[in-house]
Amino acid sequence: MKNIDMHLHKEPFERIEAGKKHIEYRLNDEKRKELEIGDTITFYKRPEEKETLKAVITDLKYYPDLHTMYEASFQEELKDLYGSVEEAVLDTPYYTEEEVQKYGCVAIHFQLIKE
């Protein structure tokens, strides 16, 4: 098993810390294709990246696009943040449509490790 570093903005980092976020949504690019259930993730809180959280990957679910991925977990993970799945998609500006079509998306389910 390996450890993967992921860098998060303040809000998602604090949602994980508070036990409100259990899925990390990413492009299924070459880096993410190497993820396996049982791997650990070290989340770094941007911008200072001094605070960290550690989690273990419990499941990996693959989707063709952002809409399908967000729709699958909207009620459990995103309903308190967004009024609709479309709103969540629009709030994901860092992946281009071309990248999503090329790689697809992955929902990384994880459980926080208390240290």
Backbone bond lengths (Angstrom), bond angles and torsions (degrees), N, CA, C in turn:
res aa  C-N    CA-C-N  psi(-1)  N-CA   C-N-CA  omega(-1)  CA-C   N-CA-C  phi
1 M - - - 1.447 - - 1.526 109.11 -
2 K 1.307 115.13 150.25 1.464 119.52 -177.37 1.525 110.42 -125.25
3 N 1.316 115.01 168.27 1.460 121.63 175.52 1.521 108.39 -110.90
4 I 1.330 114.85 138.40 1.454 122.38 179.32 1.524 107.93 -118.81
5 D 1.309 117.01 136.85 1.460 121.67 175.86 1.524 108.99 -94.27
6 M 1.342 116.15 135.09 1.462 122.13 174.62 1.523 108.01 -133.28
7 H 1.306 115.01 138.32 1.458 121.77 -177.21 1.525 108.64 -107.49
8 L 1.334 115.53 126.86 1.460 121.23 -176.01 1.518 111.65 -123.73
9 H 1.325 114.95 149.07 1.455 119.79 171.82 1.523 108.87 -71.56
10 K 1.318 116.01 168.84 1.468 122.85 -173.96 1.531 113.18 -54.52
11 E 1.346 117.66 -49.71 1.465 120.31 -174.26 1.530 113.28 -60.93
12 P 1.343 119.83 -53.11 1.470 117.41 179.79 1.530 112.78 -64.92
13 F 1.321 117.23 -34.36 1.466 120.33 177.36 1.528 110.16 -60.28
14 E 1.319 116.31 -47.17 1.462 120.63 -178.50 1.526 112.34 -69.71
15 R 1.336 118.27 -28.92 1.465 120.91 174.72 1.532 110.37 -67.20
16 I 1.309 117.25 -38.48 1.475 120.26 175.76 1.518 109.10 -64.53
17 E 1.315 115.84 -47.64 1.467 121.92 -178.89 1.536 111.62 -57.33
18 A 1.338 116.20 -36.55 1.462 121.94 -178.51 1.537 112.71 -84.63
19 G 1.328 116.99 -2.31 1.461 120.40 179.54 1.519 114.15 80.39
20 K 1.343 117.45 19.23 1.463 121.74 -177.82 1.526 113.36 -101.14
21 K 1.312 117.23 -11.22 1.468 121.64 -177.52 1.520 108.11 -125.66
22 H 1.347 115.91 125.25 1.459 121.58 -177.75 1.522 112.71 -128.29
23 I 1.330 115.91 3.98 1.462 121.37 -179.59 1.524 108.17 -134.65
24 E 1.315 116.17 133.21 1.458 121.55 172.89 1.521 106.76 -109.01
25 Y 1.324 116.50 127.33 1.458 122.47 -176.56 1.525 108.98 -100.12
26 R 1.317 115.82 125.68 1.463 120.02 -178.49 1.524 111.35 -141.76
27 L 1.326 114.21 161.93 1.448 122.05 169.65 1.528 106.41 -68.09
28 N 1.306 118.74 139.58 1.462 120.89 -179.96 1.529 110.02 -87.52
29 D 1.326 114.89 57.65 1.463 120.82 -179.26 1.533 110.21 -77.05
30 E 1.321 116.42 -174.38 1.465 120.60 -175.42 1.526 112.30 -57.10
31 K 1.312 118.04 -39.50 1.467 121.79 -179.62 1.531 110.90 -63.06
32 R 1.338 117.04 -43.54 1.465 121.16 -177.70 1.522 112.54 -75.08
33 K 1.331 117.98 -24.88 1.462 120.87 178.63 1.531 111.44 -63.74
34 E 1.332 117.64 -18.38 1.463 121.84 -179.92 1.522 112.88 -86.67
35 L 1.335 117.92 -7.66 1.465 120.71 -178.87 1.519 111.29 -68.21
36 E 1.337 115.20 145.49 1.453 121.68 177.27 1.522 109.63 -136.79
37 I 1.315 115.84 151.23 1.460 120.21 173.91 1.525 107.51 -59.92
38 G 1.330 115.79 134.26 1.461 121.34 -177.65 1.521 113.39 100.20
39 D 1.337 117.44 -19.74 1.469 120.17 174.29 1.522 108.65 -64.45
40 T 1.316 116.73 156.58 1.456 120.51 175.60 1.523 109.71 -105.59
41 I 1.318 113.93 155.33 1.465 121.88 177.04 1.520 107.42 -123.16
42 T 1.312 116.55 132.80 1.454 121.29 168.72 1.522 106.48 -104.68
43 F 1.336 115.71 114.81 1.458 121.77 177.53 1.525 108.38 -90.68
44 Y 1.332 116.67 130.05 1.459 122.76 177.27 1.518 108.78 -109.20
45 K 1.326 116.19 132.80 1.469 121.58 -180.00 1.521 109.74 -85.45
46 R 1.329 115.77 117.13 1.459 121.89 176.97 1.520 110.24 -75.44
47 P 1.294 121.72 155.60 1.455 125.88 1.45 1.529 114.14 -89.06
48 E 1.325 118.25 -22.57 1.470 119.75 -174.70 1.520 112.56 -70.71
49 E 1.333 116.64 -32.72 1.460 123.75 -179.16 1.527 112.90 60.44
50 K 1.341 115.84 31.63 1.465 121.14 176.23 1.524 111.01 -92.46
51 E 1.348 116.64 -31.10 1.462 120.97 178.96 1.527 108.77 -88.33
52 T 1.329 115.99 137.39 1.457 120.45 179.53 1.525 110.86 -134.73
53 L 1.309 114.71 157.23 1.458 123.69 172.01 1.518 106.66 -133.32
54 K 1.303 116.66 148.01 1.455 120.66 179.01 1.523 109.09 -119.13
55 A 1.332 115.65 140.74 1.461 121.89 -178.99 1.520 109.46 -142.61
56 V 1.324 115.31 160.18 1.462 121.21 175.24 1.527 108.32 -112.66
57 I 1.321 117.04 138.14 1.462 122.18 178.93 1.526 108.63 -74.43
58 T 1.340 115.79 123.94 1.462 120.96 -179.05 1.531 112.61 -105.68
59 D 1.336 117.08 -19.09 1.462 120.40 179.31 1.523 108.89 -165.22
60 L 1.303 115.74 154.00 1.460 122.96 176.25 1.526 106.83 -131.51
61 K 1.327 116.46 123.30 1.462 120.51 179.70 1.523 108.22 -122.50
62 Y 1.320 115.54 133.23 1.457 121.91 -172.98 1.521 110.97 -108.80
63 Y 1.347 115.04 141.49 1.454 121.20 -175.77 1.527 109.67 -139.17
64 P 1.339 116.98 153.06 1.462 119.78 -179.68 1.530 113.94 -75.86
65 D 1.346 116.47 -21.92 1.471 119.18 -176.76 1.525 110.88 -157.00
66 L 1.328 115.65 170.69 1.461 122.01 -178.48 1.526 112.07 -62.79
67 H 1.323 116.75 -43.61 1.461 120.68 -176.79 1.528 110.78 -59.19
68 T 1.311 117.66 -48.77 1.465 121.96 -179.66 1.523 110.63 -62.98
69 M 1.315 116.71 -40.29 1.465 120.83 -179.92 1.526 111.01 -65.62
70 Y 1.312 117.38 -49.89 1.465 120.44 -179.02 1.530 111.66 -65.38
71 E 1.320 116.24 -37.17 1.458 120.47 -179.63 1.534 110.97 -61.32
72 A 1.332 117.13 -36.28 1.464 121.61 -176.64 1.529 113.12 -64.14
73 S 1.336 116.98 -27.45 1.470 118.96 -177.47 1.528 112.62 -127.29
74 F 1.325 116.96 16.84 1.458 120.63 -175.24 1.528 112.47 -56.82
75 Q 1.318 117.40 -49.58 1.467 120.99 -175.91 1.527 112.16 -61.78
76 E 1.336 117.68 -40.08 1.463 121.11 -176.14 1.528 113.76 -81.69
77 E 1.330 116.76 -36.38 1.459 119.84 -169.37 1.527 115.84 -114.21
78 L 1.308 117.92 -29.55 1.465 119.54 -167.32 1.527 115.59 -117.34
79 K 1.324 116.57 -13.05 1.468 120.61 -174.11 1.529 113.16 -57.71
80 D 1.330 116.84 -35.12 1.467 119.25 -179.25 1.533 112.69 -78.38
81 L 1.329 117.28 -9.12 1.468 121.29 179.85 1.525 113.43 -102.90
82 Y 1.340 115.95 -31.90 1.463 120.82 -172.59 1.520 110.98 -132.31
83 G 1.326 115.28 150.73 1.454 120.70 177.63 1.515 112.97 -80.57
84 S 1.347 116.52 -18.51 1.464 120.23 -178.94 1.529 109.45 -159.05
85 V 1.314 114.90 165.33 1.469 120.75 175.78 1.530 109.60 -62.36
86 E 1.331 116.31 -40.36 1.466 120.71 -179.82 1.527 111.41 -59.49
87 E 1.326 115.84 -38.54 1.465 120.75 178.51 1.535 110.39 -63.52
88 A 1.319 117.04 -39.79 1.469 121.34 177.51 1.528 110.67 -64.37
89 V 1.324 116.77 -42.05 1.467 120.98 178.51 1.526 110.11 -61.92
90 L 1.329 116.97 -44.69 1.461 120.92 -179.86 1.529 112.32 -64.83
91 D 1.328 116.91 -23.42 1.459 121.39 179.49 1.533 111.95 -90.58
92 T 1.319 117.19 19.02 1.465 122.60 178.04 1.526 108.49 -121.02
93 P 1.333 117.19 71.09 1.464 120.37 -173.69 1.527 115.00 -81.52
94 Y 1.327 117.93 -9.78 1.462 119.29 -172.45 1.520 114.55 -83.04
95 Y 1.329 119.24 -7.08 1.466 121.45 174.84 1.520 108.65 -113.96
96 T 1.320 116.57 129.46 1.460 120.03 177.70 1.527 109.62 -80.11
97 E 1.311 116.18 159.40 1.466 121.08 177.25 1.529 110.44 -59.64
98 E 1.326 116.26 -36.27 1.463 120.57 179.11 1.531 111.09 -64.45
99 E 1.330 117.02 -41.21 1.463 120.70 178.26 1.528 110.80 -64.95
100 V 1.318 116.60 -43.66 1.466 120.72 -179.90 1.528 109.84 -62.09
101 Q 1.329 117.84 -43.22 1.462 121.01 179.21 1.528 111.21 -65.13
102 K 1.318 116.97 -36.79 1.463 121.25 -178.15 1.535 112.46 -72.30
103 Y 1.342 116.80 -45.24 1.463 120.75 -171.86 1.526 115.27 -104.74
104 G 1.319 117.89 -27.70 1.453 120.20 -170.24 1.518 109.31 77.56
105 C 1.326 116.50 -170.56 1.463 121.36 -175.00 1.524 110.11 -130.10
106 V 1.322 115.11 158.29 1.462 120.58 176.92 1.527 109.27 -133.97
107 A 1.323 115.02 134.43 1.471 121.86 173.11 1.522 105.45 -100.17
108 I 1.332 115.32 115.33 1.460 121.39 -177.37 1.528 107.42 -97.23
109 H 1.316 115.88 106.08 1.465 121.41 178.92 1.524 107.57 -84.75
110 F 1.323 115.82 136.01 1.468 118.81 -176.36 1.512 111.43 -145.17
111 Q 1.313 114.12 162.35 1.467 121.74 174.55 1.507 107.30 -124.39
112 L 1.317 115.27 128.66 1.463 121.97 179.33 1.533 109.92 -63.56
113 I 1.318 115.92 137.73 1.455 122.15 176.71 1.524 106.72 -100.55
114 K 1.305 116.96 119.99 1.467 121.03 178.12 1.524 108.08 -79.07
115 E 1.313 115.30 123.33 1.473 119.75 -179.87 1.504 110.90 -108.79
